[in-house]
Amino acid sequence: MTLRLPAEDSLALARTAELEGCSQHDIVLVAIREYIERRGRASLIEQVMNAELPRYAEALDRLGQ
């Protein structure tokens, strides 16, 4: 895979890697994994809410009054 970054992002990545004492590759991998984890968690929460919200809609409406 080839990753093309704008110059300022590439420079920021290089600086971060140097400060953290690791490779740019490692930073990109961590960033991708964190993104996937956050998206997966958000998707799961959305699925649960869509499934369960109708079940409690009346009670939630009453609580909101």
mmCIF file of the N, C-alpha and C atoms, coordinates in Angstrom:
data_MODEL
# 
_entry.id   MODEL 
# 
loop_
_atom_site.group_PDB 
_atom_site.id 
_atom_site.type_symbol 
_atom_site.label_atom_id 
_atom_site.label_alt_id 
_atom_site.label_comp_id 
_atom_site.label_asym_id 
_atom_site.label_entity_id 
_atom_site.label_seq_id 
_atom_site.pdbx_PDB_ins_code 
_atom_site.Cartn_x 
_atom_site.Cartn_y 
_atom_site.Cartn_z 
_atom_site.occupancy 
_atom_site.B_iso_or_equiv 
_atom_site.pdbx_formal_charge 
_atom_site.auth_seq_id 
_atom_site.auth_comp_id 
_atom_site.auth_asym_id 
_atom_site.auth_atom_id 
_atom_site.pdbx_PDB_model_num 
ATOM 1   N N  . MET A 1 1  ? 0.845   -1.169 0.000  1.00 0.00 ? 1  MET A N  1 
ATOM 2   C CA . MET A 1 1  ? 0.000   0.000  0.000  1.00 0.00 ? 1  MET A CA 1 
ATOM 3   C C  . MET A 1 1  ? 0.894   1.237  0.000  1.00 0.00 ? 1  MET A C  1 
ATOM 4   N N  . THR A 1 2  ? 0.463   2.236  -0.709 1.00 0.00 ? 2  THR A N  1 
ATOM 5   C CA . THR A 1 2  ? 1.178   3.501  -0.735 1.00 0.00 ? 2  THR A CA 1 
ATOM 6   C C  . THR A 1 2  ? 0.305   4.548  -0.067 1.00 0.00 ? 2  THR A C  1 
ATOM 7   N N  . LEU A 1 3  ? 0.910   5.318  0.811  1.00 0.00 ? 3  LEU A N  1 
ATOM 8   C CA . LEU A 1 3  ? 0.189   6.378  1.501  1.00 0.00 ? 3  LEU A CA 1 
ATOM 9   C C  . LEU A 1 3  ? 0.775   7.711  1.062  1.00 0.00 ? 3  LEU A C  1 
ATOM 10  N N  . ARG A 1 4  ? -0.053  8.536  0.466  1.00 0.00 ? 4  ARG A N  1 
ATOM 11  C CA . ARG A 1 4  ? 0.395   9.857  0.009  1.00 0.00 ? 4  ARG A CA 1 
ATOM 12  C C  . ARG A 1 4  ? -0.206  10.903 0.941  1.00 0.00 ? 4  ARG A C  1 
ATOM 13  N N  . LEU A 1 5  ? 0.662   11.667 1.570  1.00 0.00 ? 5  LEU A N  1 
ATOM 14  C CA . LEU A 1 5  ? 0.231   12.693 2.505  1.00 0.00 ? 5  LEU A CA 1 
ATOM 15  C C  . LEU A 1 5  ? 0.625   14.068 1.997  1.00 0.00 ? 5  LEU A C  1 
ATOM 16  N N  . PRO A 1 6  ? -0.165  15.081 2.334  1.00 0.00 ? 6  PRO A N  1 
ATOM 17  C CA . PRO A 1 6  ? 0.283   16.442 2.049  1.00 0.00 ? 6  PRO A CA 1 
ATOM 18  C C  . PRO A 1 6  ? 1.596   16.703 2.807  1.00 0.00 ? 6  PRO A C  1 
ATOM 19  N N  . ALA A 1 7  ? 2.387   17.609 2.312  1.00 0.00 ? 7  ALA A N  1 
ATOM 20  C CA . ALA A 1 7  ? 3.709   17.872 2.885  1.00 0.00 ? 7  ALA A CA 1 
ATOM 21  C C  . ALA A 1 7  ? 3.654   18.167 4.379  1.00 0.00 ? 7  ALA A C  1 
ATOM 22  N N  . GLU A 1 8  ? 2.700   18.977 4.806  1.00 0.00 ? 8  GLU A N  1 
ATOM 23  C CA . GLU A 1 8  ? 2.652   19.334 6.237  1.00 0.00 ? 8  GLU A CA 1 
ATOM 24  C C  . GLU A 1 8  ? 2.281   18.126 7.098  1.00 0.00 ? 8  GLU A C  1 
ATOM 25  N N  . ASP A 1 9  ? 1.417   17.248 6.604  1.00 0.00 ? 9  ASP A N  1 
ATOM 26  C CA . ASP A 1 9  ? 1.079   16.035 7.356  1.00 0.00 ? 9  ASP A CA 1 
ATOM 27  C C  . ASP A 1 9  ? 2.269   15.086 7.415  1.00 0.00 ? 9  ASP A C  1 
ATOM 28  N N  . SER A 1 10 ? 2.990   14.993 6.319  1.00 0.00 ? 10 SER A N  1 
ATOM 29  C CA . SER A 1 10 ? 4.169   14.134 6.273  1.00 0.00 ? 10 SER A CA 1 
ATOM 30  C C  . SER A 1 10 ? 5.224   14.621 7.259  1.00 0.00 ? 10 SER A C  1 
ATOM 31  N N  . LEU A 1 11 ? 5.426   15.926 7.309  1.00 0.00 ? 11 LEU A N  1 
ATOM 32  C CA . LEU A 1 11 ? 6.387   16.507 8.239  1.00 0.00 ? 11 LEU A CA 1 
ATOM 33  C C  . LEU A 1 11 ? 5.945   16.278 9.684  1.00 0.00 ? 11 LEU A C  1 
ATOM 34  N N  . ALA A 1 12 ? 4.672   16.478 9.963  1.00 0.00 ? 12 ALA A N  1 
ATOM 35  C CA . ALA A 1 12 ? 4.148   16.259 11.312 1.00 0.00 ? 12 ALA A CA 1 
ATOM 36  C C  . ALA A 1 12 ? 4.311   14.798 11.721 1.00 0.00 ? 12 ALA A C  1 
ATOM 37  N N  . LEU A 1 13 ? 4.064   13.893 10.806 1.00 0.00 ? 13 LEU A N  1 
ATOM 38  C CA . LEU A 1 13 ? 4.231   12.464 11.081 1.00 0.00 ? 13 LEU A CA 1 
ATOM 39  C C  . LEU A 1 13 ? 5.695   12.145 11.380 1.00 0.00 ? 13 LEU A C  1 
ATOM 40  N N  . ALA A 1 14 ? 6.592   12.688 10.580 1.00 0.00 ? 14 ALA A N  1 
ATOM 41  C CA . ALA A 1 14 ? 8.026   12.449 10.788 1.00 0.00 ? 14 ALA A CA 1 
ATOM 42  C C  . ALA A 1 14 ? 8.476   12.993 12.138 1.00 0.00 ? 14 ALA A C  1 
ATOM 43  N N  . ARG A 1 15 ? 8.026   14.185 12.496 1.00 0.00 ? 15 ARG A N  1 
ATOM 44  C CA . ARG A 1 15 ? 8.386   14.781 13.794 1.00 0.00 ? 15 ARG A CA 1 
ATOM 45  C C  . ARG A 1 15 ? 7.841   13.965 14.949 1.00 0.00 ? 15 ARG A C  1 
ATOM 46  N N  . THR A 1 16 ? 6.601   13.533 14.822 1.00 0.00 ? 16 THR A N  1 
ATOM 47  C CA . THR A 1 16 ? 5.990   12.731 15.879 1.00 0.00 ? 16 THR A CA 1 
ATOM 48  C C  . THR A 1 16 ? 6.732   11.420 16.057 1.00 0.00 ? 16 THR A C  1 
ATOM 49  N N  . ALA A 1 17 ? 7.077   10.784 14.974 1.00 0.00 ? 17 ALA A N  1 
ATOM 50  C CA . ALA A 1 17 ? 7.823   9.522  15.041 1.00 0.00 ? 17 ALA A CA 1 
ATOM 51  C C  . ALA A 1 17 ? 9.165   9.731  15.730 1.00 0.00 ? 17 ALA A C  1 
ATOM 52  N N  . GLU A 1 18 ? 9.834   10.827 15.386 1.00 0.00 ? 18 GLU A N  1 
ATOM 53  C CA . GLU A 1 18 ? 11.131  11.107 16.003 1.00 0.00 ? 18 GLU A CA 1 
ATOM 54  C C  . GLU A 1 18 ? 10.968  11.362 17.505 1.00 0.00 ? 18 GLU A C  1 
ATOM 55  N N  . LEU A 1 19 ? 9.978   12.155 17.878 1.00 0.00 ? 19 LEU A N  1 
ATOM 56  C CA . LEU A 1 19 ? 9.742   12.452 19.302 1.00 0.00 ? 19 LEU A CA 1 
ATOM 57  C C  . LEU A 1 19 ? 9.391   11.205 20.097 1.00 0.00 ? 19 LEU A C  1 
ATOM 58  N N  . GLU A 1 20 ? 8.623   10.323 19.494 1.00 0.00 ? 20 GLU A N  1 
ATOM 59  C CA . GLU A 1 20 ? 8.184   9.113  20.191 1.00 0.00 ? 20 GLU A CA 1 
ATOM 60  C C  . GLU A 1 20 ? 9.192   7.973  20.071 1.00 0.00 ? 20 GLU A C  1 
ATOM 61  N N  . GLY A 1 21 ? 10.178  8.145  19.235 1.00 0.00 ? 21 GLY A N  1 
ATOM 62  C CA . GLY A 1 21 ? 11.202  7.123  19.079 1.00 0.00 ? 21 GLY A CA 1 
ATOM 63  C C  . GLY A 1 21 ? 10.700  5.853  18.411 1.00 0.00 ? 21 GLY A C  1 
ATOM 64  N N  . CYS A 1 22 ? 9.808   6.032  17.458 1.00 0.00 ? 22 CYS A N  1 
ATOM 65  C CA . CYS A 1 22 ? 9.306   4.880  16.716 1.00 0.00 ? 22 CYS A CA 1 
ATOM 66  C C  . CYS A 1 22 ? 9.207   5.247  15.241 1.00 0.00 ? 22 CYS A C  1 
ATOM 67  N N  . SER A 1 23 ? 8.806   4.300  14.451 1.00 0.00 ? 23 SER A N  1 
ATOM 68  C CA . SER A 1 23 ? 8.736   4.546  13.011 1.00 0.00 ? 23 SER A CA 1 
ATOM 69  C C  . SER A 1 23 ? 7.411   5.210  12.624 1.00 0.00 ? 23 SER A C  1 
ATOM 70  N N  . GLN A 1 24 ? 7.435   5.867  11.501 1.00 0.00 ? 24 GLN A N  1 
ATOM 71  C CA . GLN A 1 24 ? 6.209   6.447  10.953 1.00 0.00 ? 24 GLN A CA 1 
ATOM 72  C C  . GLN A 1 24 ? 5.194   5.342  10.674 1.00 0.00 ? 24 GLN A C  1 
ATOM 73  N N  . HIS A 1 25 ? 5.700   4.220  10.222 1.00 0.00 ? 25 HIS A N  1 
ATOM 74  C CA . HIS A 1 25 ? 4.845   3.056  9.946  1.00 0.00 ? 25 HIS A CA 1 
ATOM 75  C C  . HIS A 1 25 ? 4.056   2.660  11.201 1.00 0.00 ? 25 HIS A C  1 
ATOM 76  N N  . ASP A 1 26 ? 4.756   2.600  12.333 1.00 0.00 ? 26 ASP A N  1 
ATOM 77  C CA . ASP A 1 26 ? 4.092   2.213  13.583 1.00 0.00 ? 26 ASP A CA 1 
ATOM 78  C C  . ASP A 1 26 ? 3.008   3.210  13.978 1.00 0.00 ? 26 ASP A C  1 
ATOM 79  N N  . ILE A 1 27 ? 3.284   4.491  13.815 1.00 0.00 ? 27 ILE A N  1 
ATOM 80  C CA . ILE A 1 27 ? 2.297   5.519  14.155 1.00 0.00 ? 27 ILE A CA 1 
ATOM 81  C C  . ILE A 1 27 ? 1.064   5.400  13.278 1.00 0.00 ? 27 ILE A C  1 
ATOM 82  N N  . VAL A 1 28 ? 1.277   5.177  11.991 1.00 0.00 ? 28 VAL A N  1 
ATOM 83  C CA . VAL A 1 28 ? 0.151   5.026  11.067 1.00 0.00 ? 28 VAL A CA 1 
ATOM 84  C C  . VAL A 1 28 ? -0.675  3.793  11.431 1.00 0.00 ? 28 VAL A C  1 
ATOM 85  N N  . LEU A 1 29 ? -0.021  2.686  11.775 1.00 0.00 ? 29 LEU A N  1 
ATOM 86  C CA . LEU A 1 29 ? -0.749  1.473  12.167 1.00 0.00 ? 29 LEU A CA 1 
ATOM 87  C C  . LEU A 1 29 ? -1.608  1.717  13.402 1.00 0.00 ? 29 LEU A C  1 
ATOM 88  N N  . VAL A 1 30 ? -1.032  2.370  14.403 1.00 0.00 ? 30 VAL A N  1 
ATOM 89  C CA . VAL A 1 30 ? -1.788  2.664  15.626 1.00 0.00 ? 30 VAL A CA 1 
ATOM 90  C C  . VAL A 1 30 ? -2.985  3.553  15.299 1.00 0.00 ? 30 VAL A C  1 
ATOM 91  N N  . ALA A 1 31 ? -2.770  4.559  14.481 1.00 0.00 ? 31 ALA A N  1 
ATOM 92  C CA . ALA A 1 31 ? -3.859  5.472  14.111 1.00 0.00 ? 31 ALA A CA 1 
ATOM 93  C C  . ALA A 1 31 ? -4.986  4.741  13.390 1.00 0.00 ? 31 ALA A C  1 
ATOM 94  N N  . ILE A 1 32 ? -4.636  3.860  12.484 1.00 0.00 ? 32 ILE A N  1 
ATOM 95  C CA . ILE A 1 32 ? -5.644  3.088  11.753 1.00 0.00 ? 32 ILE A CA 1 
ATOM 96  C C  . ILE A 1 32 ? -6.415  2.174  12.699 1.00 0.00 ? 32 ILE A C  1 
ATOM 97  N N  . ARG A 1 33 ? -5.703  1.495  13.577 1.00 0.00 ? 33 ARG A N  1 
ATOM 98  C CA . ARG A 1 33 ? -6.369  0.588  14.527 1.00 0.00 ? 33 ARG A CA 1 
ATOM 99  C C  . ARG A 1 33 ? -7.305  1.341  15.454 1.00 0.00 ? 33 ARG A C  1 
ATOM 100 N N  . GLU A 1 34 ? -6.866  2.506  15.955 1.00 0.00 ? 34 GLU A N  1 
ATOM 101 C CA . GLU A 1 34 ? -7.724  3.304  16.833 1.00 0.00 ? 34 GLU A CA 1 
ATOM 102 C C  . GLU A 1 34 ? -8.968  3.791  16.091 1.00 0.00 ? 34 GLU A C  1 
ATOM 103 N N  . TYR A 1 35 ? -8.796  4.207  14.853 1.00 0.00 ? 35 TYR A N  1 
ATOM 104 C CA . TYR A 1 35 ? -9.924  4.657  14.038 1.00 0.00 ? 35 TYR A CA 1 
ATOM 105 C C  . TYR A 1 35 ? -10.940 3.533  13.853 1.00 0.00 ? 35 TYR A C  1 
ATOM 106 N N  . ILE A 1 36 ? -10.454 2.368  13.494 1.00 0.00 ? 36 ILE A N  1 
ATOM 107 C CA . ILE A 1 36 ? -11.342 1.219  13.274 1.00 0.00 ? 36 ILE A CA 1 
ATOM 108 C C  . ILE A 1 36 ? -12.069 0.850  14.561 1.00 0.00 ? 36 ILE A C  1 
ATOM 109 N N  . GLU A 1 37 ? -11.358 0.882  15.678 1.00 0.00 ? 37 GLU A N  1 
ATOM 110 C CA . GLU A 1 37 ? -11.984 0.553  16.962 1.00 0.00 ? 37 GLU A CA 1 
ATOM 111 C C  . GLU A 1 37 ? -13.081 1.558  17.316 1.00 0.00 ? 37 GLU A C  1 
ATOM 112 N N  . ARG A 1 38 ? -12.790 2.851  17.146 1.00 0.00 ? 38 ARG A N  1 
ATOM 113 C CA . ARG A 1 38 ? -13.800 3.883  17.444 1.00 0.00 ? 38 ARG A CA 1 
ATOM 114 C C  . ARG A 1 38 ? -15.013 3.736  16.541 1.00 0.00 ? 38 ARG A C  1 
ATOM 115 N N  . ARG A 1 39 ? -14.779 3.526  15.255 1.00 0.00 ? 39 ARG A N  1 
ATOM 116 C CA . ARG A 1 39 ? -15.888 3.384  14.302 1.00 0.00 ? 39 ARG A CA 1 
ATOM 117 C C  . ARG A 1 39 ? -16.717 2.152  14.602 1.00 0.00 ? 39 ARG A C  1 
ATOM 118 N N  . GLY A 1 40 ? -16.049 1.059  14.948 1.00 0.00 ? 40 GLY A N  1 
ATOM 119 C CA . GLY A 1 40 ? -16.763 -0.173 15.278 1.00 0.00 ? 40 GLY A CA 1 
ATOM 120 C C  . GLY A 1 40 ? -17.628 0.000  16.508 1.00 0.00 ? 40 GLY A C  1 
ATOM 121 N N  . ARG A 1 41 ? -17.090 0.682  17.522 1.00 0.00 ? 41 ARG A N  1 
ATOM 122 C CA . ARG A 1 41 ? -17.835 0.919  18.756 1.00 0.00 ? 41 ARG A CA 1 
ATOM 123 C C  . ARG A 1 41 ? -19.042 1.821  18.477 1.00 0.00 ? 41 ARG A C  1 
ATOM 124 N N  . ALA A 1 42 ? -18.842 2.870  17.691 1.00 0.00 ? 42 ALA A N  1 
ATOM 125 C CA . ALA A 1 42 ? -19.935 3.786  17.364 1.00 0.00 ? 42 ALA A CA 1 
ATOM 126 C C  . ALA A 1 42 ? -21.025 3.060  16.580 1.00 0.00 ? 42 ALA A C  1 
ATOM 127 N N  . SER A 1 43 ? -20.622 2.202  15.667 1.00 0.00 ? 43 SER A N  1 
ATOM 128 C CA . SER A 1 43 ? -21.586 1.439  14.880 1.00 0.00 ? 43 SER A CA 1 
ATOM 129 C C  . SER A 1 43 ? -22.392 0.493  15.758 1.00 0.00 ? 43 SER A C  1 
ATOM 130 N N  . LEU A 1 44 ? -21.727 -0.155 16.702 1.00 0.00 ? 44 LEU A N  1 
ATOM 131 C CA . LEU A 1 44 ? -22.410 -1.067 17.616 1.00 0.00 ? 44 LEU A CA 1 
ATOM 132 C C  . LEU A 1 44 ? -23.417 -0.313 18.475 1.00 0.00 ? 44 LEU A C  1 
ATOM 133 N N  . ILE A 1 45 ? -23.020 0.844  18.994 1.00 0.00 ? 45 ILE A N  1 
ATOM 134 C CA . ILE A 1 45 ? -23.931 1.656  19.817 1.00 0.00 ? 45 ILE A CA 1 
ATOM 135 C C  . ILE A 1 45 ? -25.141 2.076  18.990 1.00 0.00 ? 45 ILE A C  1 
ATOM 136 N N  . GLU A 1 46 ? -24.907 2.478  17.754 1.00 0.00 ? 46 GLU A N  1 
ATOM 137 C CA . GLU A 1 46 ? -26.009 2.886  16.885 1.00 0.00 ? 46 GLU A CA 1 
ATOM 138 C C  . GLU A 1 46 ? -26.963 1.725  16.624 1.00 0.00 ? 46 GLU A C  1 
ATOM 139 N N  . GLN A 1 47 ? -26.440 0.535  16.399 1.00 0.00 ? 47 GLN A N  1 
ATOM 140 C CA . GLN A 1 47 ? -27.286 -0.635 16.162 1.00 0.00 ? 47 GLN A CA 1 
ATOM 141 C C  . GLN A 1 47 ? -28.145 -0.947 17.382 1.00 0.00 ? 47 GLN A C  1 
ATOM 142 N N  . VAL A 1 48 ? -27.544 -0.893 18.559 1.00 0.00 ? 48 VAL A N  1 
ATOM 143 C CA . VAL A 1 48 ? -28.288 -1.166 19.790 1.00 0.00 ? 48 VAL A CA 1 
ATOM 144 C C  . VAL A 1 48 ? -29.371 -0.110 19.997 1.00 0.00 ? 48 VAL A C  1 
ATOM 145 N N  . MET A 1 49 ? -29.018 1.147  19.789 1.00 0.00 ? 49 MET A N  1 
ATOM 146 C CA . MET A 1 49 ? -29.999 2.224  19.972 1.00 0.00 ? 49 MET A CA 1 
ATOM 147 C C  . MET A 1 49 ? -31.166 2.064  18.997 1.00 0.00 ? 49 MET A C  1 
ATOM 148 N N  . ASN A 1 50 ? -30.869 1.751  17.752 1.00 0.00 ? 50 ASN A N  1 
ATOM 149 C CA . ASN A 1 50 ? -31.935 1.570  16.763 1.00 0.00 ? 50 ASN A CA 1 
ATOM 150 C C  . ASN A 1 50 ? -32.835 0.393  17.112 1.00 0.00 ? 50 ASN A C  1 
ATOM 151 N N  . ALA A 1 51 ? -32.255 -0.633 17.703 1.00 0.00 ? 51 ALA A N  1 
ATOM 152 C CA . ALA A 1 51 ? -33.039 -1.815 18.060 1.00 0.00 ? 51 ALA A CA 1 
ATOM 153 C C  . ALA A 1 51 ? -33.849 -1.607 19.330 1.00 0.00 ? 51 ALA A C  1 
ATOM 154 N N  . GLU A 1 52 ? -33.291 -0.909 20.309 1.00 0.00 ? 52 GLU A N  1 
ATOM 155 C CA . GLU A 1 52 ? -33.912 -0.807 21.627 1.00 0.00 ? 52 GLU A CA 1 
ATOM 156 C C  . GLU A 1 52 ? -34.741 0.456  21.836 1.00 0.00 ? 52 GLU A C  1 
ATOM 157 N N  . LEU A 1 53 ? -34.437 1.525  21.144 1.00 0.00 ? 53 LEU A N  1 
ATOM 158 C CA . LEU A 1 53 ? -35.145 2.784  21.359 1.00 0.00 ? 53 LEU A CA 1 
ATOM 159 C C  . LEU A 1 53 ? -36.647 2.680  21.147 1.00 0.00 ? 53 LEU A C  1 
ATOM 160 N N  . PRO A 1 54 ? -37.104 2.043  20.080 1.00 0.00 ? 54 PRO A N  1 
ATOM 161 C CA . PRO A 1 54 ? -38.563 1.938  19.896 1.00 0.00 ? 54 PRO A CA 1 
ATOM 162 C C  . PRO A 1 54 ? -39.247 1.244  21.076 1.00 0.00 ? 54 PRO A C  1 
ATOM 163 N N  . ARG A 1 55 ? -38.565 0.308  21.663 1.00 0.00 ? 55 ARG A N  1 
ATOM 164 C CA . ARG A 1 55 ? -39.125 -0.443 22.789 1.00 0.00 ? 55 ARG A CA 1 
ATOM 165 C C  . ARG A 1 55 ? -39.401 0.454  23.986 1.00 0.00 ? 55 ARG A C  1 
ATOM 166 N N  . TYR A 1 56 ? -38.584 1.491  24.170 1.00 0.00 ? 56 TYR A N  1 
ATOM 167 C CA . TYR A 1 56 ? -38.725 2.373  25.324 1.00 0.00 ? 56 TYR A CA 1 
ATOM 168 C C  . TYR A 1 56 ? -39.207 3.768  24.947 1.00 0.00 ? 56 TYR A C  1 
ATOM 169 N N  . ALA A 1 57 ? -39.676 3.958  23.741 1.00 0.00 ? 57 ALA A N  1 
ATOM 170 C CA . ALA A 1 57 ? -40.061 5.276  23.245 1.00 0.00 ? 57 ALA A CA 1 
ATOM 171 C C  . ALA A 1 57 ? -41.132 5.928  24.114 1.00 0.00 ? 57 ALA A C  1 
ATOM 172 N N  . GLU A 1 58 ? -42.144 5.183  24.480 1.00 0.00 ? 58 GLU A N  1 
ATOM 173 C CA . GLU A 1 58 ? -43.230 5.766  25.281 1.00 0.00 ? 58 GLU A CA 1 
ATOM 174 C C  . GLU A 1 58 ? -42.724 6.229  26.647 1.00 0.00 ? 58 GLU A C  1 
ATOM 175 N N  . ALA A 1 59 ? -41.938 5.392  27.281 1.00 0.00 ? 59 ALA A N  1 
ATOM 176 C CA . ALA A 1 59 ? -41.398 5.751  28.598 1.00 0.00 ? 59 ALA A CA 1 
ATOM 177 C C  . ALA A 1 59 ? -40.467 6.966  28.487 1.00 0.00 ? 59 ALA A C  1 
ATOM 178 N N  . LEU A 1 60 ? -39.660 7.022  27.447 1.00 0.00 ? 60 LEU A N  1 
ATOM 179 C CA . LEU A 1 60 ? -38.771 8.157  27.263 1.00 0.00 ? 60 LEU A CA 1 
ATOM 180 C C  . LEU A 1 60 ? -39.553 9.442  26.994 1.00 0.00 ? 60 LEU A C  1 
ATOM 181 N N  . ASP A 1 61 ? -40.632 9.325  26.240 1.00 0.00 ? 61 ASP A N  1 
ATOM 182 C CA . ASP A 1 61 ? -41.485 10.492 25.987 1.00 0.00 ? 61 ASP A CA 1 
ATOM 183 C C  . ASP A 1 61 ? -42.058 11.029 27.296 1.00 0.00 ? 61 ASP A C  1 
ATOM 184 N N  . ARG A 1 62 ? -42.541 10.122 28.155 1.00 0.00 ? 62 ARG A N  1 
ATOM 185 C CA . ARG A 1 62 ? -43.098 10.550 29.442 1.00 0.00 ? 62 ARG A CA 1 
ATOM 186 C C  . ARG A 1 62 ? -42.027 11.180 30.325 1.00 0.00 ? 62 ARG A C  1 
ATOM 187 N N  . LEU A 1 63 ? -40.837 10.630 30.316 1.00 0.00 ? 63 LEU A N  1 
ATOM 188 C CA . LEU A 1 63 ? -39.750 11.208 31.116 1.00 0.00 ? 63 LEU A CA 1 
ATOM 189 C C  . LEU A 1 63 ? -39.363 12.588 30.623 1.00 0.00 ? 63 LEU A C  1 
ATOM 190 N N  . GLY A 1 64 ? -39.506 12.833 29.343 1.00 0.00 ? 64 GLY A N  1 
ATOM 191 C CA . GLY A 1 64 ? -39.150 14.115 28.751 1.00 0.00 ? 64 GLY A CA 1 
ATOM 192 C C  . GLY A 1 64 ? -40.164 15.207 29.014 1.00 0.00 ? 64 GLY A C  1 
ATOM 193 N N  . GLN A 1 65 ? -41.307 14.866 29.560 1.00 0.00 ? 65 GLN A N  1 
ATOM 194 C CA . GLN A 1 65 ? -42.350 15.885 29.801 1.00 0.00 ? 65 GLN A CA 1 
ATOM 195 C C  . GLN A 1 65 ? -42.209 16.524 31.146 1.00 0.00 ? 65 GLN A C  1 
# 
